[in-house]
Amino acid sequence: MAVVNQYLFYGKTITSAETVTMLSPAVNETVLIKSIRVSNLSGSNKPIITLKDNNIALFNAQELDHNASLELLTQPLIVEGGTTFTYTTSGTVSAGVAIGISYLNIKKEVTT
């Protein structure tokens, strides 16, 4: 069994209240998140973001200040295969919230 490591980035600008699955590793994958950075692109809105790993709220109702960026992690975060990593935004997000995730995808390949 070979292991393939891929350094990847997920980025999105959010303009409405929504719940979205950002990462959904397959059963033979493990994701190691190094950085989660969120930015409020508005000078007047104060959006709220919640991040969940396999339906467990890691950052629950984190309010973002006007025109501010926030690094949410101080230690790496693991998302196991067969689970999901999601965000939910609420409040006024029409001016935009940017989210960026830097992560390592560890994929075990079956070789014959």
C-alpha positions, 0 to 999 in steps of 0.5 A: 500500500503506497501513501500519497501526500498532497498539499492543497488549498480550499478557498471560497468567498461567501456572500449568503448565509449557508451551510457547506461541506468544505472537505469530505475525505474518502475512507482511505484519506486523512486530512491534516489542516494547518491553517483556517483563515477567515476574513470579513470583507465588509466595513459594516457587516458582522457575520457569524461563522461556525465550523464543524468536524463530523458534526462537532462544533469546533468554532461555534458562532464566531463573530467576525469584526468589520474588515478583520481577518482571523486565524482560527487554528493554533494547532493542526486539526485532523479530519478523518476519512469518511467524515465531513468538515463544514461551515455555517454562516449566519448574520449579514454576509452579503458583502462577503466573507473569505475563507481559506484552508491550507491542508495536507491530504494523506491518501493511502493507495492500494497497489497490486 
